[in-house]
Amino acid sequence: MSAPETGIGAGRRGGRKGDGGSATFRKIGDGAANVVVREPGRFFALCLDTGRACFVWPFQWREFIQQAWFIVSVTVVPTMLVAIPFGGVLSLQVGGLIRQLGAQSYTGATAVVAIVREASPLVTSLLVAGAAGSAMCADIGSRKIREEIDAMEVLGINPLHRLVVPRMFACAFVALFLNGLVSVVGLLGGYFFNVMLQGGTPGAYLASFNAIAQLPDLLQAEFKAFVFGITAGLVAAYKGLNAKGGPKGVGDAVNQTVVITFMLLFLENFLISTLYFQFVPSKGM
């Protein structure tokens, strides 16, 4: 039997064990710090740099128009297909509840509030983030791994001004019109389901629009859509510019773009709705 090691040998082994434990804790700490501090800080820095790049002349109108047309081409049809059943489901659910309360004549008003105030900005933002944001992230990420972004910086071209700013404004610009499209199509779907399936009267549905709804509801919905479009463009640009690891890294960046954008959109929706209800009084019956 060999005697137990003492002195330097045991200290080395103990040191290795201690180093392994500290390395594990360091890895966990670095991951938590990266998620909580570093990534939000880098994203905030990108937002500030992009805000500064917005005032650099000339504006990339050609890129803006191309990106806006691309976003329209990939989002208009899915937006309409989602808005029709969305408005129908809201009309059916709200209509059944309103009929139980004996106020069926206010079905149109409640549908307007539910669709225009809350549903249309969220549907618009989710489609812009899922369809347009993912494609933008893939495009910028592909440029990053092909070192096109580095080549632009070597040539003295600011990638934020050339690529990010027009894409960001294209998302916000298209989101404004998609929000109106979702509102119109959703209300038409709600009208069809309420009148055809629930036995409501067309006159009562249309006359009750002004009972609860008001113009600030539409304005705050448009403001939400604009903010959501800006957020989707910035997140897609940030993840695309930080893609690494080849095609797999680009795919991971696209997935992260969709998830992070959805989380930020729901948070922003809550904050904007809370401030709206605090400063804009509700319209009485």
Disulfide bonds with the S-S distance in Angstrom:
none
